[in-house]
Amino acid sequence: MSLRNALTVDVEDYFQVSAFADNIHQHEWDAHPLRVNKNTFRLLDLFDEYQLKATFFILGWVAERDKSLVHEIADRGHEVASHGYSHQLVYNQTPDTFRQETVRAKSILEDIIQQPVRGYRAASYSITEKSQWALDILAESGFVYDSSIFPVRHDRYGMPGAPEHPYRLETPAGNSIIEFPLSVAKIINYHLPIAGGGYFRLYPYWLSRMGLRQINRQQKPFIFYLHPWEIDPEQPRISAGWLSRFRHYNNLDKCEPRLKNLMTDFQFTTTWDVLSDLGFNDTSIRSK
């Protein structure tokens, strides 16, 4: 079997991104027109066209308001995973609040699909050195794997020096969970974030392909992510700081064509299937 990589979608809407949190507060979300359904269906149709499966990390807030979208994702054979409930940065939450939101979001998804939800991804990869306590809460809440640690330096996230490929992680309290870190490529001594999203839109496609191929040449799978709003160049523009606007709106019109190239150049499947290829399974997890 050829080496398969994980294709993932963080299902949230354009106004829910962390970069706009100071401009649009959570209590204002319902006032904004939803575009996540249309954009996610576009991705589902693309994945059908290319005959591949993906993992959808779905925000609990979205799932509550659009149960039919969650059903559609599962009915088309994709993996449903959790993106938390309210897209708040983990390190800005208390452990109690994080636990409540994490359990709530997992329950919402499992009630809809009537299947266990194995995977979790934090808003903006916000499990960092100062929020590692969240990993214990994930393990205790029944998650089998996490995909929140980005082994890079960044102003909002990152855990420099963390392992770069899937591994079994022992949490601070002695629990165990599988970690599938976001992918990086090595350029001399620099760890280049190459896993998707804004990087995929910022870099020329040849650079993304080169970095991802570097990982596969090591006989390692990579994990790639994007958001439904990243294939929606017509989305409403939000007034925010220049850096946030650049990160969000840069090359939206180029994302879908590049995604088609990516799906041609690499083999993809769900996160859980890739972890299974590597020999991980549900019984890999132990609780203290």
Secondary structure, DSSP 8 states (H G I E B T S, - for coil): ----EEEEEEE--GGG-GGGTTTS-GGGGGGS---HHHHHHHHHHHHHHTT---EEEE-HHHHHH-HHHHHHHHHTT-EEEE--SS---GGGS-HHHHHHHHHHHHHHHHHHHSS---EE--GGG---GGGTHHHHHHHHTT-SEE-----S--SS---TTS-SS-EEEE-TTS-EEEE----EEEETTEEEE-SBHHHHHHS-HHHHHHHHHHHHHTT---EEEE-GGGG-TTS------HHHHHHHHTTHHHHHHHHHHHHHHS-EE-HHHHHHHTT--GGG----
